[in-house]
Amino acid sequence: MELWFTEQHTKNVNFSIKVDRQLYHAKSEFQRIDIFDSPEFGKFLTLDGYMMLTDKDEFIYHEMITHVPMSVNPNIKKILVIGGGDGGAVRELCRYETVEHIDLVEIDEMVVAACKKYFPKVSCSLDDERVTIYYEDGLRFIRNKKNEYDLIIVDSTDPFGPGEGLFTKEFYGNCYKALNDDGIMVNQQESPFYSDDAFAMQRAHKRIVESFPISRVYQAHIPTYPSGHWLFGFASKKFHPVTDLNMNAWNMLSLKTKYYSTKIHVGAFMLPNYVKELLESVE
Amino acid sequence: MSKLNQDQAPILEALRDFKKMRVVPFDVPGHKRGRGNKELLDFLGEKCLTADVNSMKPLDNLCHPVSVIRKAEELAADAFGAAHAFFMVNGTTQSVQSMILSVCKSGDKIIMPRNVHRSAINALILSGATPVYVNPGMNHDIGISLGMSVSDVQKAIDENPDAKAVLVNNPTYYGVCSNLKEIIRIAHEKGILVIADEAHGTHFYFNDRLPASAMSLGADMASVSMHKSGGSLTQSSFLLISDTLSEGYVRQIINLSQTTSGSYLLMSSLDISRRNLALHGQEIFDKVIDYAADAREEINKIGGYYAFSDELINGDDVFDFDITKLSVHTRDIGLAGIEVYDLLRDEYDIQIEFGDIGNILAYLSVGDRRQDIERLVSALSEIKRRYEKDKSGMLSQEYINPEVVMTPKKAFYAEKVSLPIEESKGRVCSEFVMCYPPGIPILAPGERITGDILDYISYAKEKGCFLTGTEDSYTERINVIK
């Protein structure tokens, strides 16, 4: 018997992982949730059939979405994570003793419950006393916040389905409002490679550029996401992600990381020409 | 209320059976199930084009229904509590016009509020009926026109006891209802018929938390836009009648202007949507009511905006209010409704129903999702943060009482001359001028052009309203009576 999980990366490209067995399946109010065990990637989580994280490569995404802003402004104390119910981003943030409080806003309580059970190494910090979890629409939560956070991490699903509202201009505008003058927003920004993903990436970039004075894009290699080439957005009111990078301060912390380093940090902002062109065309 | 089994959908079932027969088409439409028009087939899909068929024995004929359409009409009549329901495929515009043409001949009087949709005044041009306008009430704080007060209708009846009918909006575009029950009582007392434009009132028939529907109150006819809150395809509609009218005569009137090639896409959508509302209307509109209440509360929390609702009810010209409507007064943030409407679309990819001088209206329905409503609220919050202005110098009035000089028909067909609009003050207009949407005329044929009206038109233009109705498509010139 052979059992395979397949995600369509485009209408003409499939990505398949051999599955040992399915561990969990549920339909929440918002989406279908599945967790599988596989020989190559260990356990992995999919939402509505789209790959969210695997045991094997989740570190790349979670390190890159957190340590990049944390090393630019070491004084970050109050953080809002939107989406990210798996707890991976929170786990990385909780490694900083200087962080005082993290609000996690996840629309789907069932995702958090499932991840706590099946991904203990990812969700391990969700019970940290500095963390408060809100189960509600991120767009609605942030609308009522003003001048409150040092950092907002938008750890969303794709720009269709329940994560749709987190790619909109009204959302980025509300993030701007919710941040203080030192504020930074980092978001997962899809891939530049396949045309549908690239279009969503450009739309997001355009809207962020319109909402923040500083807006740069950086990249990482994530094997289980479409094309493996993934982008993140870095937007802020004041800090430049490379020229304001405080390498020494971060390295003094001696945090052990598997992907992120301050050199990778600088390199990640050096984008291929075709990606630069895609971004510049909407700036 | 239903006596029939509302689980059936005769047109849908007949189309399904017909598809199974694989009948070879040597009749119209010439696209022959889409095979003759590949591009159209690719765009609309096979399911759609194989249902785009002609009238034939197993599928009945809209002009003279005797089998499945007849049965579907009986089911619709049962669901809406009418003696008969007509399937309409030329829009609610045709329903409204057929109502008026059924009750008024040339020279007959009809009492109506002036804030009607253009289709009602168009019917006066077609029929030659004389309107007796009742000026609607006004709410000056939010600048909207309301329903008719019963005393104004009574006065119009007393002054025109020979009137043939009273037309009532149930509700207005903004969701305002007149005291229809009392209007029906006083009109019927004098033998005057009551016809209702329920283009925005389909849902009243299917939920007990909403204002009363016209047919339940004893109206003689009602035009119901199923394609608005009812979920059927654009352009499909129902015309409902009570047993005071002859079904056969109304059918003859409808056939004066209705196509003889009724679209089965539209008819099946009416059939399916009627079944859905009859079976699930209560829960469907409960959900919409909750969405609207939640959205209003959140919008009012932003500050500056006023999302209004049933607190406007005053027992008279706001006798009742449709709480599924999400209307927001925007003038206090220094933006005209039309400006907010444009910002929502251009900056936030959100299309709402309309924006006029002081208000916007977002149409909520069963198809909405909570997260989309949150987007609308968030975008409004952002628009206030980014675009709020001083409100001085903004026009507040949505409605100017007209001076009617001659009937719409006489004015429309009179000898006329085209003038630059700014030179037309004092003249009698021979055509319509309106913002579309909402399509309520600022000027109708036969009305005096005043300075106030010209100021209003120029302000609406400046703010970006889409002006329609005039022969000159830019509304820079206007036709006036010679």
Chai-1 contact restraints between the chains, C-beta under 6 A:
chainA,res_idxA,chainB,res_idxB,connection_type,confidence,min_distance_angstrom,max_distance_angstrom,comment,restraint_id
A,D137,B,Q371,contact,1.0,0.0,6.0,A-B,restraint_1
A,D137,B,E374,contact,1.0,0.0,6.0,A-B,restraint_2
A,L139,B,E374,contact,1.0,0.0,6.0,A-B,restraint_3
A,L139,B,S378,contact,1.0,0.0,6.0,A-B,restraint_4
A,R140,B,E374,contact,1.0,0.0,6.0,A-B,restraint_5
A,R143,B,S378,contact,1.0,0.0,6.0,A-B,restraint_6
A,R143,B,S381,contact,1.0,0.0,6.0,A-B,restraint_7
A,G165,B,Q371,contact,1.0,0.0,6.0,A-B,restraint_8
A,G165,B,R375,contact,1.0,0.0,6.0,A-B,restraint_9
A,K169,B,Y348,contact,1.0,0.0,6.0,A-B,restraint_10
A,E170,B,Y348,contact,1.0,0.0,6.0,A-B,restraint_11
A,E170,B,S378,contact,1.0,0.0,6.0,A-B,restraint_12
A,E170,B,A379,contact,1.0,0.0,6.0,A-B,restraint_13
A,E170,B,E382,contact,1.0,0.0,6.0,A-B,restraint_14
A,G173,B,E382,contact,1.0,0.0,6.0,A-B,restraint_15
A,N174,B,S378,contact,1.0,0.0,6.0,A-B,restraint_16
